[in-house]
């Protein structure tokens, strides 16, 4: 596969080796293959790893399928995929409620990953999971379209450079915006659940913004500083405002869990464009 990137205007001047190793996180083994095969060009000319690159340069890499290991993914149904954004390296889709993000067993093929794999199959590409949503939660999910960009997106996730805003509908009236800072741990009595655990739990911070009060419910936006399992669900339930339709953390029934990953912001790893992507129509 050939990848060509035009270095953005704010690109720092550095060597090609530094670009591949420190910014693009190309594994050492793959860098070795690229160098031995002379598979890197700068401005359509064969490049040396000690060569300097700068803003506006065109960098082309030719990567063989064998350079990266691949975990086969069974193909699902491409028509299940609702694309919010796509380019040569990324695809962001709107996950339906009730669908798992990825398989837990080798023979599964009805998850979002399977369906995105079917969508990308005509391009001879395979999706790679960057993050996940609970089965009961809908909304934006980001996949890498190749193994080359995957470690960059993983680093962005770790460094909190992927901004995600969720919509939720909760029971009761929340009068003002607030930040919930409560540690979350496993429920010793139910392996499916998480609980507030001040002593042994992991740090968890959720920022809650009130959008609208209506009767017995409140529409809120939530932004996470951390990414604990069920974090929004546990935090909102802990302040007496569980999410409507939550099958684990409240008793009242509703058609679905009213939690939706509505918005994602990120700076594109290669173009440095600021992307703002929405999963429409949302919950309200």
MOHU-V332610 format. One record per residue. RES is the residue in one small letter. PHI is phi in whole degrees, -180 to 180 (999 if undefined). PSI is psi as a letter, one per 30 degrees, with the letter a starting at -180 (999 if undefined). OMEGA is omega in whole degrees, 0 to 359 (999 if undefined). Layout:
res:phi:psi:omega
RES:PHI:PSI:OMEGA
RES:PHI:PSI:OMEGA
This chain:
res:phi:psi:omega
x:999:k:179
x:-104:k:178
x:-120:k:179
x:-124:k:180
x:-128:k:170
x:-92:j:184
x:-66:k:187
x:-70:l:185
x:-63:f:181
x:-95:g:180
x:-66:k:176
x:-73:k:176
x:-74:k:182
x:-161:l:175
x:-81:l:176
x:-60:e:178
x:-59:e:180
x:-65:e:178
x:-62:e:183
x:-66:e:186
x:-81:e:191
x:-95:e:182
x:-99:e:182
x:-95:f:173
x:54:h:177
x:-70:k:182
x:-58:l:183
x:-55:e:180
x:-60:e:182
x:-70:e:176
x:-59:e:178
x:-62:e:179
x:-61:e:180
x:-61:e:182
x:-69:e:181
x:-64:e:182
x:-82:f:186
x:52:h:189
x:-100:g:177
x:-124:k:175
x:-123:k:170
x:-119:k:182
x:53:h:175
x:68:g:177
x:-121:k:177
x:-54:k:187
x:-115:k:172
x:-103:k:186
x:-67:f:178
x:-85:f:182
x:-69:k:180
x:-85:k:174
x:-116:l:180
x:-150:l:182
x:-56:k:178
x:91:f:178
x:-68:k:174
x:-99:j:181
x:-111:k:180
x:-121:k:177
x:-118:k:173
x:-112:j:185
x:-110:k:179
x:-84:l:179
x:-58:e:183
x:-77:f:181
x:-69:e:180
x:-120:k:174
x:-82:k:183
x:-125:k:173
x:-98:j:183
x:-57:k:179
x:-124:k:176
x:-65:k:181
x:-81:k:176
x:-98:b:183
x:-119:j:185
x:-61:f:182
x:-70:f:177
x:-80:f:186
x:-95:k:175
x:-111:j:187
x:-85:k:175
x:-96:e:180
x:-159:k:177
x:-156:k:169
x:-144:a:185
x:-66:f:188
x:-118:f:187
x:-125:l:167
x:-141:k:178
x:-116:k:185
x:-125:l:179
x:-98:j:182
x:-73:k:176
x:-72:l:174
x:-66:k:177
x:87:g:180
x:-113:k:176
x:-71:l:178
x:-71:e:184
x:-149:l:180
x:-70:l:170
x:-109:f:178
x:-127:k:186
x:-60:f:185
x:-92:g:180
x:-74:k:177
x:-146:g:179
x:-120:h:176
x:-106:l:180
x:-60:e:179
x:-59:e:178
x:-61:e:183
x:-71:e:177
x:-67:e:176
x:-60:e:178
x:-65:e:179
x:-63:e:183
x:-88:f:184
x:-55:e:179
x:-61:f:177
x:-90:g:184
x:59:h:178
x:-121:l:180
x:-130:k:179
x:-80:l:178
x:-129:k:185
x:-71:k:175
x:-101:e:178
x:-152:l:183
x:-138:l:169
x:-121:l:174
x:-57:l:179
x:-55:e:184
x:-80:f:183
x:-100:k:176
x:-103:l:171
x:124:a:190
x:-67:k:174
x:-133:k:182
x:-100:k:173
x:-123:k:167
x:-81:k:178
x:-94:f:177
x:-158:l:181
x:-72:f:181
x:-65:e:184
x:-87:f:186
x:-57:e:181
x:-65:f:178
x:-67:e:179
x:-66:e:177
x:-62:e:178
x:-67:e:178
x:-61:e:178
x:-65:e:180
x:-63:e:183
x:-90:g:176
x:60:h:178
x:-98:g:172
x:-106:j:181
x:-89:k:178
x:-126:k:179
x:-119:k:183
x:-108:k:167
x:-99:k:174
x:-143:k:171
x:-115:k:185
x:-117:l:175
x:-77:k:176
x:90:l:183
x:-106:k:173
x:-102:k:188
x:-85:f:186
x:-148:l:177
x:-64:l:180
x:-158:l:175
x:-115:k:179
x:-101:j:181
x:-123:i:182
x:-138:k:180
x:-70:k:183
x:-120:k:176
x:-135:a:180
x:-77:k:172
x:-81:j:183
x:-68:f:185
x:-101:f:182
x:-147:j:186
x:-64:f:178
x:-76:f:192
x:-106:l:172
x:-121:l:183
x:-137:l:170
x:-72:k:184
x:-135:i:185
x:-61:f:185
x:-88:e:188
x:-111:f:182
x:-75:l:177
x:-95:k:180
x:-54:k:180
x:-150:k:182
x:-130:k:179
x:-127:k:176
x:-98:k:184
x:-113:k:178
x:-118:k:181
x:-77:k:177
x:-99:e:183
x:-166:k:170
x:-99:k:175
x:-149:j:177
x:63:b:184
x:-92:g:184
x:-132:l:176
x:-134:k:172
x:-87:k:180
x:-134:l:168
x:-105:k:178
x:-129:k:175
x:-126:k:185
x:-103:k:167
x:-89:f:180
x:-132:l:184
x:-129:h:180
x:-78:l:177
x:-58:k:178
x:62:g:188
x:-58:e:182
x:-63:e:183
x:-63:e:181
x:-69:e:182
x:-64:e:181
x:-66:e:177
x:-64:e:184
x:-69:f:178
x:-101:g:176
x:84:g:181
x:-132:i:180
x:-64:l:180
x:-71:k:178
x:-58:k:176
x:83:g:180
x:-74:j:184
x:-75:f:183
x:-107:e:193
x:-116:g:172
x:-159:l:190
x:-100:f:185
x:-75:k:184
x:-90:l:176
x:-159:l:184
x:-61:f:183
x:-159:l:170
x:-71:k:184
x:-88:i:178
x:-137:k:189
x:-143:k:174
x:-75:j:192
x:-84:e:193
x:-143:k:175
x:-135:k:173
x:-116:k:171
x:-158:l:173
x:-93:k:184
x:-59:k:185
x:-59:f:185
x:-112:e:182
x:-86:f:184
x:65:g:175
x:-70:k:178
x:-85:j:181
x:-97:k:173
x:-124:j:187
x:-122:k:179
x:-117:k:174
x:-101:j:182
x:-82:l:6
x:-89:f:183
x:81:a:184
x:-92:f:178
x:-150:999:999
